[in-house]
Amino acid sequence: VIFTVLGLIGIGAALRLVTAKNVVHAALYLVVALGTVAGVFLLLAAEFVAWVQILIYVGAIVVLLLFSLMLTRAPIGREALDNQQRVMAAVVAIIVLAGLAFLVQDAFGDLPSVGLQRAQTARMGVELFSTFVLPFEVVSYLLLAALVGAIVLARRDER
């Protein structure tokens, strides 16, 4: 029951995210959608992944997004997101969704069902900071570059 409620809230937030007329409202719907994903991880007994989801995505990524929006003085209102290609975008989105569904069904269609396993947080931490340390650091530098770029753009507008 809780999974169904979280799923419905997540689907609703995702739909509102892509249909919102205001960029800030879209970012807040993104917070709700990512929060429901963290709730699903909690239901699956993956507490570490749920807290990482909240800390990194909800805490850092959305704050960075909002900070860069406010810092660059990007157009935020209804006129910023109003374009006349919505029908074409919907057609492309449906085609991409159908292609992804076909690929996922083709790749994972005949897998046997497996039971839930206990989360191994220590092993996940070792893997993250040994095997995957380079992609982890690349993402952190990418976010830093985005923040510096937003500051440079904001400073250029003031002059």
Phi, psi and chi 1 to 4 in degrees:
 res  aa     phi    psi   chi1   chi2   chi3   chi4
   1 VAL       -  -44.1  172.6      -      -      -
   2 ILE   -65.4  -39.6  -64.3  172.6      -      -
   3 PHE   -60.6  -42.5  178.9   79.8      -      -
   4 THR   -64.1  -42.8  -55.6      -      -      -
   5 VAL   -64.0  -45.8  169.8      -      -      -
   6 LEU   -62.2  -40.2  -77.0  173.8      -      -
   7 GLY   -63.2  -43.6      -      -      -      -
   8 LEU   -65.7  -41.3  -69.0  173.7      -      -
   9 ILE   -64.5  -42.3  -68.4  171.1      -      -
  10 GLY   -63.9  -42.2      -      -      -      -
  11 ILE   -64.7  -43.0  -70.5  170.9      -      -
  12 GLY   -62.2  -43.3      -      -      -      -
  13 ALA   -66.3  -37.9      -      -      -      -
  14 ALA   -66.7  -40.2      -      -      -      -
  15 LEU   -64.7  -42.5  -72.0  173.5      -      -
  16 ARG   -67.2  -31.6  -71.1  -65.4  -63.8  146.8
  17 LEU   -60.6  -45.6  166.7   67.2      -      -
  18 VAL   -84.9  -10.6  -62.8      -      -      -
  19 THR  -110.1   -0.5   58.8      -      -      -
  20 ALA   -67.1  142.0      -      -      -      -
  21 LYS   -87.5  -17.1  -59.7  -82.8 -172.6 -159.6
  22 ASN  -112.6  131.1 -170.1  -41.6      -      -
  23 VAL   -64.6  -38.1  179.1      -      -      -
  24 VAL   -67.2  -40.8  176.0      -      -      -
  25 HIS   -63.6  -38.6  -68.1  165.1      -      -
  26 ALA   -62.0  -40.6      -      -      -      -
  27 ALA   -64.4  -37.0      -      -      -      -
  28 LEU   -70.9  -35.7  -65.5  175.6      -      -
  29 TYR   -65.6  -32.5  -74.7  121.3      -      -
  30 LEU   -63.4  -37.8  179.0   62.7      -      -
  31 VAL   -60.2  -44.5  168.8      -      -      -
  32 VAL   -64.9  -44.1  173.7      -      -      -
  33 ALA   -63.2  -44.1      -      -      -      -
  34 LEU   -68.7  -32.1  -67.2  173.2      -      -
  35 GLY   -66.2  -36.7      -      -      -      -
  36 THR   -69.5  -32.4   57.6      -      -      -
  37 VAL   -63.8  -41.4  170.9      -      -      -
  38 ALA   -63.2  -37.7      -      -      -      -
  39 GLY   -63.5  -37.6      -      -      -      -
  40 VAL   -65.8  -40.4  169.1      -      -      -
  41 PHE   -61.5  -38.0  -77.4  132.7      -      -
  42 LEU   -64.3  -39.5  -79.5  176.0      -      -
  43 LEU   -64.2  -29.6  -74.4  176.8      -      -
  44 LEU   -86.4    9.5  -66.5  172.8      -      -
  45 ALA    62.8   32.6      -      -      -      -
  46 ALA  -111.1   71.0      -      -      -      -
  47 GLU   -62.9  -40.0  -65.9   89.4    3.5      -
  48 PHE   -61.4  -46.4  176.4   74.6      -      -
  49 VAL   -65.3  -36.3 -179.5      -      -      -
  50 ALA   -64.2  -44.1      -      -      -      -
  51 TRP   -71.2  -34.0  -71.1  114.7      -      -
  52 VAL   -65.2  -40.5  165.8      -      -      -
  53 GLN   -57.2  -45.7  172.9   83.7   14.6      -
  54 ILE   -69.4  -47.4  -70.0  171.4      -      -
  55 LEU   -66.3  -47.2  -72.1  174.0      -      -
  56 ILE   -83.0  -52.5  -67.4  176.8      -      -
  57 TYR   -78.5  -54.8  -72.8  107.3      -      -
  58 VAL   -70.5  -43.1  175.0      -      -      -
  59 GLY   -76.5  -52.7      -      -      -      -
  60 ALA   -89.7  -51.5      -      -      -      -
  61 ILE   -65.7  -46.9  -56.9  -66.2      -      -
  62 VAL   -68.8  -37.3  174.0      -      -      -
  63 VAL   -64.8  -41.3  167.6      -      -      -
  64 LEU   -62.0  -42.0  179.9   69.3      -      -
  65 LEU   -61.1  -50.1  175.0   72.7      -      -
  66 LEU   -64.0  -39.9  -71.6  173.0      -      -
  67 PHE   -63.2  -44.0 -174.5   65.0      -      -
  68 SER   -68.9  -35.1   61.5      -      -      -
  69 LEU   -62.3  -45.3  -80.9  172.2      -      -
  70 MET   -71.5  -35.0  -59.8  -58.3  174.1      -
  71 LEU   -74.0  -36.3 -155.9   60.7      -      -
  72 THR   -86.4   -4.6   57.5      -      -      -
  73 ARG    54.8   42.9  -64.1 -171.3 -163.7  104.7
  74 ALA   -67.3  149.6      -      -      -      -
  75 PRO   -62.8  130.4   14.9  -22.1      -      -
  76 ILE  -112.2  -28.0  -69.4  176.4      -      -
  77 GLY   -76.7 -161.7      -      -      -      -
  78 ARG   -62.6  -37.1 -169.1  175.2  -72.6 -103.6
  79 GLU   -72.1  -19.1   65.1  -82.2   -9.8      -
  80 ALA   -71.4  -33.0      -      -      -      -
  81 LEU  -106.9    5.7  -65.5  176.9      -      -
  82 ASP   -86.9  111.3 -168.6   28.0      -      -
  83 ASN  -136.4  163.7   85.7   35.8      -      -
  84 GLN   -96.7   12.5  -55.1  -55.9  -39.7      -
  85 GLN  -108.3   32.0  -61.7  179.5  -10.5      -
  86 ARG   -66.4  -39.3  -69.5 -173.4 -176.4  150.6
  87 VAL   -65.2  -44.7  174.4      -      -      -
  88 MET   -64.3  -39.7 -178.6   57.8   82.6      -
  89 ALA   -63.8  -39.1      -      -      -      -
  90 ALA   -66.2  -40.2      -      -      -      -
  91 VAL   -63.6  -46.0  168.7      -      -      -
  92 VAL   -62.6  -41.2  169.7      -      -      -
  93 ALA   -63.0  -41.2      -      -      -      -
  94 ILE   -66.4  -39.7  -70.0  169.9      -      -
  95 ILE   -64.4  -43.7  -68.1  170.3      -      -
  96 VAL   -63.9  -42.1  168.7      -      -      -
  97 LEU   -61.6  -43.1  177.2   64.2      -      -
  98 ALA   -64.6  -41.0      -      -      -      -
  99 GLY   -64.0  -43.3      -      -      -      -
 100 LEU   -65.1  -40.3  -73.8  174.2      -      -
 101 ALA   -63.0  -41.4      -      -      -      -
 102 PHE   -62.7  -45.1  173.7   75.3      -      -
 103 LEU   -64.0  -42.4  -72.1  174.4      -      -
 104 VAL   -67.0  -42.8  167.9      -      -      -
 105 GLN   -63.2  -40.0  176.9   63.8   29.8      -
 106 ASP   -68.0  -37.5 -172.0   43.2      -      -
 107 ALA   -81.9  -37.2      -      -      -      -
 108 PHE  -120.6   13.0  -58.7  109.1      -      -
 109 GLY   -65.2  -37.8      -      -      -      -
 110 ASP  -107.6   25.3  -64.2  -27.5      -      -
 111 LEU   -77.3  138.9  -71.3  179.2      -      -
 112 PRO   -70.6  151.2   24.5  -31.7      -      -
 113 SER   -74.7  141.4   62.3      -      -      -
 114 VAL  -120.6  151.9  -65.9      -      -      -
 115 GLY   -80.8  164.0      -      -      -      -
 116 LEU   -69.5  141.3  -68.2  177.8      -      -
 117 GLN  -112.4  158.6  -63.2  179.2   -2.7      -
 118 ARG   -69.6  135.6 -169.6   78.5  179.1  136.6
 119 ALA   -67.2  138.5      -      -      -      -
 120 GLN  -114.9   85.1  -62.4  176.6   -4.9      -
 121 THR   -64.0  -39.9  -53.1      -      -      -
 122 ALA   -62.8  -44.2      -      -      -      -
 123 ARG   -65.2  -37.9 -164.6  177.2   91.6 -163.8
 124 MET   -64.4  -40.5 -172.1 -179.4  -61.0      -
 125 GLY   -64.8  -41.5      -      -      -      -
 126 VAL   -62.9  -44.5  167.7      -      -      -
 127 GLU   -63.6  -42.0  -71.7  -69.5  -37.9      -
 128 LEU   -63.4  -41.2 -179.1   63.7      -      -
 129 PHE  -100.0    9.7  -69.6  110.5      -      -
 130 SER  -123.4  -63.8   62.5      -      -      -
 131 THR   -73.0  -41.8  -53.1      -      -      -
 132 PHE  -107.2   26.6  -61.4  105.4      -      -
 133 VAL   -70.3  -34.7   71.3      -      -      -
 134 LEU   -65.9  -49.5 -177.0   62.9      -      -
 135 PRO   -62.5  -34.1  -21.3   29.3      -      -
 136 PHE   -62.0  -44.4 -172.7   77.7      -      -
 137 GLU   -71.4  -35.8  -72.4  -61.4  -41.8      -
 138 VAL   -62.3  -42.0  166.8      -      -      -
 139 VAL   -63.9  -40.5  168.0      -      -      -
 140 SER   -64.7  -39.5   69.0      -      -      -
 141 TYR   -69.1  -34.3  -76.8  118.9      -      -
 142 LEU   -63.4  -43.6  179.9   67.7      -      -
 143 LEU   -65.7  -38.8  -68.9  173.9      -      -
 144 LEU   -64.0  -42.7  177.8   64.4      -      -
 145 ALA   -63.1  -38.3      -      -      -      -
 146 ALA   -64.1  -40.6      -      -      -      -
 147 LEU   -66.9  -44.2 -177.6   60.4      -      -
 148 VAL   -63.6  -40.3  169.5      -      -      -
 149 GLY   -61.7  -39.4      -      -      -      -
 150 ALA   -65.0  -39.7      -      -      -      -
 151 ILE   -66.8  -42.2  -68.5  171.1      -      -
 152 VAL   -62.6  -43.2  166.5      -      -      -
 153 LEU   -63.5  -39.5  -72.7  173.5      -      -
 154 ALA   -68.7  -39.5      -      -      -      -
 155 ARG   -67.0  -36.9  -65.5  -73.1  178.8  175.6
 156 ARG   -64.6  -34.7 -166.2  174.8  -62.2  157.4
 157 ASP   -70.2  -27.1  -73.3  -16.1      -      -
 158 GLU   -74.2  -25.4  -71.8  178.1    3.4      -
 159 ARG   -79.8      -  -65.8 -179.9 -172.8  165.9
